Amino acid sequence: VCSSPPRTAVPAVQTVAMGDGMAPAVYINHGGGPLPLMGKQPEVANFLGGYAATLKRKPVAILLFTAHWETAVTTVSTGTSPGLYYDYSGFPPETYQIKYDAPGSPEVAQKVVDCLDRAGLPVATDGTRGWDHGVFVPLKLMFPKNDVPVVQVSVLKSQDAAAQFQVGMAVQSLRNEGILVVASGASFHNFGYFFARDPKVRAQGEHHSKQFDDWLKKTVTDTTLTAQQRAEQLVAWDGHPSGRAAHPPGAAEHLMPLFAAAGAGGGAPGAAVGESGTQGFAISQFEWR
């Protein structure tokens, strides 16, 4: 019988004082493959397409944690002109011709590395990997002019929520420099339910999504919780009765960006933003300002 890997202890939550020029941290649903760009998931596309208009000012840069890049240690993209990595299959030919030509930023990447170094967290860099669809699909909708530099960051392959929270907490000060933290994933992500042909199985999935979403919204937004309490409850997500139905063992990569965003929010209460749900499943997005 295989035992579960030891969970990282929840660190003492440290909150950085935020100035007037701070940029938000936001956890988004990036949709299924290129579907939001194909008009197939309008509820996703509409929120992402209107997001920039809600900001007080244009971001200096975007730091994006993507569910589609898992590594043993946090890895930061350092390329100046990354190509695109079409990491989906079975879609029309034109979806493999999508372009997103925003620049990378080695300077911002180095800031991220420095933050993690100071926090005593392991970090690596990658100058060649292209932006996956967890990056270019939402950003093409959010910032279509390609004029905001982007740094792509991996999530931890260990799927250790507390360790991922630490990574987010380490970079929260970058928000004071006008760097927008985007955490790209999905709060419910179980293909067994998404593609279930049996109506009873699908109904079970929809029920689990609602149960987990209700808990997640309460935990993220509850103003009566301290930052430490919120962090401890969030990283224990898999103890929720519907937690592993929402994200099966070994397949929680789409939830990991949430912990990075919550860490970058300093454990403060977040706000639920955008429409919740897609095709009958409850899926939420959260923002820290």
ZIZI-V560255 format. One record per residue. N is the residue number from 1. RES is the residue in three letters. PHI is phi in whole degrees, 0 to 359 (NA if undefined). OMEGA is omega as a letter, one per 30 degrees, with the letter a starting at -180 (* if undefined). NEAR is the number of other ideal C-beta (glycine too) atoms within 10 Angstrom. Layout:
# ZIZI-V560255
n/res/phi/omega/near
N/RES/PHI/OMEGA/NEAR
N/RES/PHI/OMEGA/NEAR
This chain:
# ZIZI-V560255
n/res/phi/omega/near
1/VAL/NA/a/2
2/CYS/279/l/5
3/SER/266/l/5
4/SER/287/l/7
5/PRO/295/a/9
6/PRO/298/l/7
7/ARG/277/l/14
8/THR/297/l/16
9/ALA/295/l/11
10/VAL/291/a/20
11/PRO/286/l/16
12/ALA/296/a/10
13/VAL/287/l/20
14/GLN/245/a/15
15/THR/252/l/12
16/VAL/274/l/15
17/ALA/296/a/8
18/MET/255/l/17
19/GLY/269/a/10
20/ASP/295/a/7
21/GLY/270/a/12
22/MET/294/l/21
23/ALA/263/l/26
24/PRO/287/l/22
25/ALA/243/a/30
26/VAL/220/l/27
27/TYR/257/a/29
28/ILE/241/l/28
29/ASN/269/a/27
30/HIS/273/l/31
31/GLY/82/a/25
32/GLY/264/l/21
33/GLY/52/l/19
34/PRO/270/a/21
35/LEU/306/l/20
36/PRO/299/l/26
37/LEU/276/a/22
38/MET/258/a/17
39/GLY/78/a/8
40/LYS/267/l/14
41/GLN/229/a/21
42/PRO/298/a/13
43/GLU/294/l/17
44/VAL/284/a/26
45/ALA/297/a/20
46/ASN/295/l/14
47/PHE/294/a/21
48/LEU/297/a/26
49/GLY/294/a/16
50/GLY/259/a/12
51/TYR/294/a/22
52/ALA/302/a/16
53/ALA/291/l/6
54/THR/274/a/12
55/LEU/277/l/14
56/LYS/292/a/11
57/ARG/208/l/9
58/LYS/294/l/13
59/PRO/295/l/22
60/VAL/290/l/16
61/ALA/199/l/23
62/ILE/238/l/22
63/LEU/254/a/30
64/LEU/242/l/26
65/PHE/273/a/30
66/THR/249/l/28
67/ALA/295/a/23
68/HIS/265/l/20
69/TRP/223/l/24
70/GLU/254/a/15
71/THR/220/a/15
72/ALA/294/l/11
73/VAL/233/l/15
74/THR/306/a/25
75/THR/237/a/21
76/VAL/245/l/24
77/SER/283/a/26
78/THR/241/a/22
79/GLY/293/l/21
80/THR/273/a/11
81/SER/221/a/8
82/PRO/297/l/24
83/GLY/280/l/14
84/LEU/255/l/19
85/TYR/248/a/17
86/TYR/278/a/17
87/ASP/271/l/14
88/TYR/216/a/16
89/SER/216/l/7
90/GLY/85/a/6
91/PHE/255/a/18
92/PRO/302/a/9
93/PRO/307/a/6
94/GLU/295/l/10
95/THR/285/l/17
96/TYR/260/l/12
97/GLN/245/l/9
98/ILE/302/l/16
99/LYS/240/l/9
100/TYR/213/a/17
101/ASP/254/l/12
102/ALA/298/a/22
103/PRO/283/l/15
104/GLY/278/l/20
105/SER/214/l/23
106/PRO/301/a/17
107/GLU/294/l/11
108/VAL/292/l/21
109/ALA/303/l/24
110/GLN/293/l/14
111/LYS/299/l/20
112/VAL/296/l/24
113/VAL/301/a/17
114/ASP/298/l/14
115/CYS/299/a/20
116/LEU/290/l/21
117/ASP/301/a/12
118/ARG/297/l/10
119/ALA/277/a/15
120/GLY/75/a/8
121/LEU/258/l/16
122/PRO/293/a/13
123/VAL/209/l/19
124/ALA/228/l/13
125/THR/234/l/15
126/ASP/216/a/17
127/GLY/260/a/13
128/THR/240/a/9
129/ARG/294/l/17
130/GLY/283/l/15
131/TRP/282/l/25
132/ASP/277/a/20
133/HIS/288/l/28
134/GLY/290/l/29
135/VAL/258/a/29
136/PHE/284/l/28
137/VAL/293/l/30
138/PRO/293/a/26
139/LEU/289/l/23
140/LYS/296/l/22
141/LEU/274/a/22
142/MET/283/a/21
143/PHE/225/a/21
144/PRO/291/a/12
145/LYS/278/l/9
146/ASN/60/a/13
147/ASP/247/l/10
148/VAL/244/a/19
149/PRO/301/a/19
150/VAL/234/l/26
151/VAL/237/a/25
152/GLN/270/a/30
153/VAL/231/a/28
154/SER/282/l/25
155/VAL/252/a/30
156/LEU/282/a/23
157/LYS/296/l/14
158/SER/295/a/16
159/GLN/54/l/20
160/ASP/271/a/19
161/ALA/297/a/26
162/ALA/293/l/18
163/ALA/294/l/23
164/GLN/292/l/28
165/PHE/298/l/28
166/GLN/301/l/27
167/VAL/299/l/28
168/GLY/297/l/27
169/MET/298/a/28
170/ALA/294/a/25
171/VAL/257/a/27
172/GLN/299/a/24
173/SER/295/l/19
174/LEU/294/l/25
175/ARG/297/l/25
176/ASN/290/l/15
177/GLU/265/l/15
178/GLY/82/a/16
179/ILE/268/a/25
180/LEU/281/l/25
181/VAL/263/l/27
182/VAL/247/l/31
183/ALA/247/a/32
184/SER/253/a/29
185/GLY/194/l/28
186/ALA/193/a/28
187/SER/283/l/27
188/PHE/225/a/27
189/HIS/207/a/22
190/ASN/221/a/20
191/PHE/299/l/11
192/GLY/299/l/13
193/TYR/269/a/22
194/PHE/305/a/17
195/PHE/251/l/10
196/ALA/294/l/16
197/ARG/271/l/6
198/ASP/282/a/8
199/PRO/303/a/8
200/LYS/291/l/7
201/VAL/295/l/13
202/ARG/298/l/18
203/ALA/297/l/13
204/GLN/298/l/16
205/GLY/297/l/22
206/GLU/297/l/18
207/HIS/296/l/14
208/HIS/300/a/22
209/SER/298/a/27
210/LYS/291/a/17
211/GLN/297/a/17
212/PHE/292/a/25
213/ASP/295/l/21
214/ASP/299/l/14
215/TRP/295/a/18
216/LEU/297/l/26
217/LYS/300/a/18
218/LYS/297/a/11
219/THR/293/a/21
220/VAL/290/a/26
221/THR/262/a/15
222/ASP/297/a/13
223/THR/281/l/7
224/THR/274/l/7
225/LEU/277/l/19
226/THR/284/l/10
227/ALA/301/a/18
228/GLN/294/l/13
229/GLN/297/a/15
230/ARG/297/a/25
231/ALA/300/a/26
232/GLU/296/l/18
233/GLN/288/a/19
234/LEU/296/a/23
235/VAL/288/l/23
236/ALA/266/a/15
237/TRP/305/a/22
238/ASP/285/l/16
239/GLY/276/l/9
240/HIS/291/a/18
241/PRO/305/l/10
242/SER/254/a/21
243/GLY/301/a/19
244/ARG/281/l/17
245/ALA/283/l/19
246/ALA/285/a/29
247/HIS/217/a/24
248/PRO/299/l/14
249/PRO/306/a/10
250/GLY/79/a/8
251/ALA/227/a/14
252/ALA/259/a/24
253/GLU/297/a/22
254/HIS/281/l/24
255/LEU/269/a/28
256/MET/303/l/28
257/PRO/300/l/29
258/LEU/302/a/31
259/PHE/291/l/31
260/ALA/296/l/32
261/ALA/294/l/29
262/ALA/296/l/31
263/GLY/295/l/31
264/ALA/293/l/31
265/GLY/274/l/29
266/GLY/67/l/22
267/GLY/78/l/27
268/ALA/291/l/18
269/PRO/294/l/17
270/GLY/262/l/26
271/ALA/242/l/14
272/ALA/287/a/14
273/VAL/230/l/18
274/GLY/75/l/19
275/GLU/288/l/14
276/SER/266/l/19
277/GLY/101/l/16
278/THR/207/l/21
279/GLN/53/l/11
280/GLY/92/l/13
281/PHE/261/l/22
282/ALA/281/a/21
283/ILE/223/a/25
284/SER/246/l/25
285/GLN/232/a/26
286/PHE/223/a/24
287/GLU/226/l/19
288/TRP/243/l/25
289/ARG/238/*/17
